[in-house]
């Protein structure tokens, strides 16, 4: 298993590619998603895997087809005669004719068969799981349903998605090297489909929180799961950048206490400490300064989920 075609796109995949490179395997080609416009300027920005490939001097073997079904893609990969194809968060489903070229191994960021699909890391956090991990599978045409080759498990209690992405990418990288070194001696295990679950692609709207509906624990889980992007925000676009679960009780939207860290506000079935927030088009501010600017105090109500300027 020395000659490798690699397919991946985000930072999770770049960590795996870096370890493959360090282990001195022969990387024949690197497939990643096309550059995309980012930010207000819409400047074309390469994916993390391409950035790493350039840093490693491998930019001449980077390929970015819009689809793996494009003319010439299958023929190119077949001409390379790879021993194995390593896939990590590539962003496209591999068609049958590519799966038939060589063994294809996917490094999926969950303990399969749980959380098959596009958002396993966020979904595990949203469901308040204490454990997650990485599973290496022999790919088939199904959605993350191939036979299990190996897995690693991690305690994820209290982690946000950014932290968990980083931890799991390191685990996945180590697991990849193990697979490459021991592939011929591995006995695959079929997944127990009856225990499988699926997760959907994250959309921006998933970060919406409603203090009158979401409980304190639900808001906390969303904050951890959607850390960075899409973040959590209220109906009128107020971004809540830093929070903790509090232990006070009171009315929904009522300011229950104020301290140097921020203010505690009542939500459905509990309360949260808001530390930092950001109004649409404004800079982030600490929550206490926000209240001072609005001349609000303990006992007043902040209708963050309806209108930040109410009261």
Secondary structure, DSSP 8 states (H G I E B T S, - for coil): --EEEEEE-SHHHHHHHHHHHHTT-EEEEEE----EEETTTTEEE--HHHHHHHHTT-GGGEE--S-TTSTTHHHHHHHHT-SEEEEES-SS---HHHHTTSEEEEEESSSTTTTEES-HHHHHHHTT-SEEEEEEEE--SSSS-SEEEEEEEEE-TT--HHHHHHHHHHHHHHHHHHHHHHGGG---B---GGG--EE----GGGGB--TTTSBHHHHHHHHHHTTTTT-EE-TT--EEEEEEEE-----TTBEEEEETTEEEEEEBTEEEEEEEEE-TTS--EEHHHHHHHHT--TT-B--TTT-TT--
